[in-house]
Amino acid sequence: MLEKTTRINALYDFYQQLLTDKQRNYMEMYYVEDFSLGEISETSNVSRQAIYDNIRRTEHMLEEYEEKLGLYGKFLSRQALLQELLTVAKEEKSQVWQEKIEKLIEIE
């Protein structure tokens, strides 16, 4: 469950601008603020089932965006490559390269 939550949060970070205001609001409350479905339901004046359905549809949309655009996958690949480069720079004791790679990691 934690892996799913982490993945959905990451996908949300990348694709939230493609969602409606209502979808963003529900996802924020459920995944970021850790509200229960009941709490969101009370706050939004909508049934718990409607909230559940909306969140599930939005999760599915986020996965579809990732399948088509692959922004999160590319981000993970860049991070892995930067870590490999940093390891090589440390092994070769190349301070200049190490600093530049660390700056790239910060930017990401």
N, C-alpha and C positions, 0 to 999 in steps of 0.2 A: 504494500500500500504506500509506503514511503517513497519508493521508486516512482510510482505513478504520480504522486503528488509533486515530486521534484520535477518530473518531466513536464507535467501540465503547467507548472509555474514557469518553467523555462520557455515553453511554447507560448504561453501567455505574454511573457516579456517581449518575445519577438513579433508576435502577430496581433497584439491587442488593438492596434489602430484599425485593423480590418473588421473588428467586431462592432456591434451596435452599442449604444450607451447602456441599454438594459443588460445586454450580455456582459459587458465589462463590469457593471455594477454587481451583478450576481457572482461573477467569477472572483472579483475583489473580495467580496464579503465571505465567500465560501473558502477560497484558497489562501488569501492573504491575511484576512482578519480572523479566520477560523470560526466563522459563525456556523451554527447548525442550520439544517434546512428549515427547521421550525422557527428559528430566530429570523432568518431571512424572510420567511413567509409572513411573520408578524410585522416586520419592518416594512415590507413591500405591499402588504395587504393583498396577497395572492396566495393561492393554495400551495401547500407543501409539495404536492405532486407536480404542479406547474413549475415550481422552482427546480425540482429534481430533473424534470424533462428538459428544461432550458439549459441547465448545466451540462447534462449528458450530450445534448445536441451541440453545444458550444465546444465541449471537449473533442467531439468527433470532427467538428469544423477545424479546430486547431491542428489535429492530426492530418487532415486533408491538406491544409496549407503547408505543413511541413513536408508532406509527401510530394507536393508540387514544387515548392520553392527551396526546401532543404536548408534554410538559414541556420537552424539549430545544429544540424549535422555538420555543416561547414564550420560553424563556430567551434564545435568539439574537435574537429580535425585540426583546425588552426591551433587550438590550445595544446593538443597533444604534440604537434610539431614544434611549437615554441618550447615546450618542456624538454623535448629531445635536444633541441639546439642549445638550450641553457645547460643541460647536462654535459654536452660536448665542450662548450665554452669553459665550463668549470674544470673539466678534466684536463683541458689544454692550458689551463690557467690564463685564459685570455680575458683580462679585465674589461677591455674596451667592448668586446663582443658580448660579454656577460651583462654589462650595463645596458647596452642597446636592446638586448633581448628582454631584459627585465622591464624596460620602458614599454616595449611592445605588449608584454603581458599585461601591464597596467592599463594600456589603452583598450585592450580587448575587454 
